Amino acid sequence: MNRYSIANTTKEQREKFVANAEAINSLGAEPLTKENRALLNRYVDGEIELDDLRKKIIDKYKR
């Protein structure tokens, strides 16, 4: 299993993972959209795995 999967993490750990990713993102990438932030919150809340989240974001930009 993936080290970042919902089954292997607590909500607090997922919050920290997302905060760290957002900090790195702020160093030079575009700010997160409301839609992408909502997807990240779904991961933190244990509703969606990172692989599914990534696919949803990639599919959004393929349109």
C-alpha positions in Angstrom: 0.0 0.0 0.0 1.0 3.5 -0.6 2.5 5.4 2.3 0.1 8.3 1.6 -3.0 6.2 1.2 -6.0 7.0 3.4 -5.7 3.5 5.1 -2.1 4.3 6.1 -2.5 7.8 7.4 -4.4 9.9 9.9 -6.4 13.0 9.0 -3.6 15.0 10.8 -0.9 13.4 8.7 -2.9 14.1 5.5 -3.3 17.8 6.6 0.4 18.0 7.0 1.1 16.4 3.6 -1.2 18.9 1.9 0.2 21.9 3.8 3.8 20.9 2.8 2.7 20.4 -0.9 1.0 23.8 -0.8 4.1 25.4 0.6 6.2 24.0 -2.2 3.6 25.0 -4.7 3.7 28.6 -3.5 7.4 28.9 -4.4 6.7 29.3 -8.1 3.6 27.6 -9.4 0.1 29.1 -10.0 -2.0 29.4 -6.9 -4.5 26.5 -6.4 -7.9 26.9 -7.8 -10.9 26.6 -5.6 -11.8 23.3 -7.3 -8.3 21.8 -6.8 -8.3 23.0 -3.1 -11.7 21.3 -2.7 -10.2 18.0 -4.1 -7.3 18.3 -1.7 -9.8 18.8 1.2 -11.6 15.6 0.1 -8.2 13.7 0.4 -7.7 15.2 3.9 -11.2 14.2 4.9 -10.5 10.6 3.7 -13.0 10.7 0.8 -10.6 10.3 -2.2 -7.2 8.7 -2.6 -4.3 10.7 -4.1 -4.3 8.6 -7.3 -7.9 9.4 -7.9 -7.3 13.1 -7.0 -4.4 13.3 -9.4 -6.4 11.7 -12.2 -9.3 14.2 -11.7 -6.9 17.2 -11.9 -5.1 15.9 -15.0 -8.4 15.1 -16.7 -9.6 18.6 -15.9 -6.7 20.2 -17.7 -6.9 17.8 -20.7 -10.3 19.3 -21.6 
